[in-house]
Amino acid sequence: AQKVTQAQTEISVVEKEDVTLDCVYETRDTTYYLFWYKQPPSGELVFLIRRNSFDEQNEISGRYSWNFQKSTSSFNFTITASQVVDSAVYFCALSEAQGSGNTPLVFGKGTRLSVIA
Amino acid sequence: EPEVTQTPSHQVTQMGQEVILRCVPISNHLYFYWYRQILGQKVEFLVSFYNNEISEKSEIFDDQFSVERPDGSNFTLKIRSTKLEDSAMYFCASNPDRVIYEQYFGPGTRLTVT
């Protein structure tokens, strides 16, 4: 069965600090996709990144970076030089590949990040 | 940039009433989903829809729920007789293909059952 664990419920940092949000997943499939979504106070879900299980390269996009490690089933997300606008709930999600396509997204419980000015 | 839209943004209803939540997915997308998020909790899958039929549903999606694509653009979620525990944010999502692509989420409808 699929499961996504985000052990950090809430994190507070001071602006300009770096912060890492942890995500650990469980799946029996060898082919799967991992995602991060941001949910700002306004409530919508904003897609940040998708990673497939065959691509363990780390990715950097501006101040955001992602570290995918299959050996530890983790897909961690780092924000460098955090800003107040980064304050949001961040969700990690997993989708397994099936013959006819992917399963629906399974989300973690989210990590609420507060960046203090 | 195309986006998924949802109406209304907030719906208040009394217990036992029927509600219909509406979504307009991105026009060339083929797969549609409903998720819900009880306040402060994680986002949970309800149902997926493809080719005018349900392709998958979760345990949450019981007989009180139904989905429909009444025309070429709208995708609706109906709750027949709302309960207090149906109060949540309901998200519609779509993607062009079930494989590989990320799901594009709408802004959500906050349903409050009193």
Chai-1 contact restraints between the chains, C-beta under 6 A:
chainA,res_idxA,chainB,res_idxB,connection_type,confidence,min_distance_angstrom,max_distance_angstrom,comment,restraint_id
A,G43,B,G108,contact,1.0,0.0,6.0,A-B,restraint_1
A,E44,B,P107,contact,1.0,0.0,6.0,A-B,restraint_2
A,L45,B,F105,contact,1.0,0.0,6.0,A-B,restraint_3
A,F47,B,E102,contact,1.0,0.0,6.0,A-B,restraint_4
A,R50,B,E102,contact,1.0,0.0,6.0,A-B,restraint_5
A,G101,B,R98,contact,1.0,0.0,6.0,A-B,restraint_6
A,G101,B,V99,contact,1.0,0.0,6.0,A-B,restraint_7
A,N102,B,R98,contact,1.0,0.0,6.0,A-B,restraint_8
A,P104,B,F45,contact,1.0,0.0,6.0,A-B,restraint_9
A,P104,B,S48,contact,1.0,0.0,6.0,A-B,restraint_10
A,F107,B,K42,contact,1.0,0.0,6.0,A-B,restraint_11
A,F107,B,V43,contact,1.0,0.0,6.0,A-B,restraint_12
A,K109,B,K42,contact,1.0,0.0,6.0,A-B,restraint_13
A,G110,B,K42,contact,1.0,0.0,6.0,A-B,restraint_14
